[in-house]
Amino acid sequence: MLATEEIDLEILPELREEDFERLGLPLGPRRKLIKAAQALRAGGVEAPTPSAEHRQLTVLFCDLSGSTLLSQQLDPESLRGLPARVPCSDRA
């Protein structure tokens, strides 16, 4: 709703009770926004700065031969520790 009305953090501190009421906000959300606007006016809250971080992620999926059958026979706690006991190979 605020985006539709083009209200951002720059204009939010200037809004008053009547503005939020005109937007048709219910009392609860209206009170929260009024409180946030007052904090912004008082300088008690710093507007967040958008940031993004790129990270490289490697995912390994490993399917153990016969694991479906084992999962039907073992309880989850026993099955969970099984991959740690299986010898690994670096062969493709």
C-alpha positions in Angstrom: 0.0 0.0 0.0 2.8 2.4 0.9 4.6 1.5 -2.3 1.5 2.2 -4.4 1.2 5.6 -2.8 5.0 6.1 -3.4 5.7 6.6 0.3 9.3 5.8 1.2 11.5 6.3 4.3 12.2 9.8 3.2 8.6 10.9 3.3 7.4 8.6 6.1 8.6 10.8 9.0 6.4 13.6 7.6 3.2 11.6 7.7 0.6 12.2 10.4 -2.3 10.3 11.9 -4.7 11.8 9.3 -2.5 10.6 6.4 -2.4 7.0 7.6 -6.1 7.1 8.2 -6.7 8.4 4.7 -4.7 5.5 3.4 -7.3 3.2 5.0 -4.9 1.5 7.4 -6.5 -0.4 10.3 -5.7 1.0 13.8 -3.0 -1.5 14.7 -0.7 -1.0 11.7 -1.5 2.7 11.7 -0.2 3.0 15.3 3.0 1.0 14.4 3.7 3.3 11.5 3.0 6.4 13.5 5.5 5.2 16.1 8.1 4.5 13.4 7.5 7.9 11.9 8.0 9.6 15.3 11.2 7.7 15.8 12.4 8.7 12.4 11.5 12.4 13.1 13.4 12.2 16.4 16.4 10.8 14.7 16.2 7.7 16.8 16.1 5.3 13.9 18.5 5.3 11.0 17.1 4.3 7.6 18.5 1.1 6.4 20.8 1.2 3.4 20.2 -1.4 0.8 23.1 -3.8 0.4 23.8 -7.0 -1.4 26.5 -9.5 -1.2 27.5 -12.1 -3.8 28.8 -15.4 -2.6 29.9 -18.5 -4.4 28.1 -21.6 -3.1 29.0 -25.2 -3.9 26.4 -27.9 -3.3 27.2 -31.6 -3.3 24.4 -34.1 -3.8 25.4 -37.6 -3.0 23.1 -40.6 -3.4 24.3 -43.7 -1.6 23.5 -47.0 -3.3 20.8 -48.8 -1.4 20.0 -45.8 0.9 16.3 -45.9 0.2 16.1 -49.5 1.4 18.2 -48.6 4.4 16.0 -45.7 5.3 13.0 -48.0 5.5 14.9 -50.4 7.8 16.8 -48.1 10.1 15.5 -45.4 12.5 16.4 -41.8 11.5 19.1 -41.4 14.2 21.0 -44.5 12.9 20.6 -43.5 9.3 21.8 -39.9 9.9 25.3 -41.1 11.1 25.7 -43.6 8.2 27.3 -41.3 5.6 30.1 -40.4 7.9 31.1 -44.1 8.1 31.0 -44.6 4.3 34.5 -44.4 2.8 34.8 -41.6 0.3 36.4 -41.8 -3.1 37.6 -39.0 -5.3 37.1 -41.0 -8.4 34.5 -39.9 -10.8 
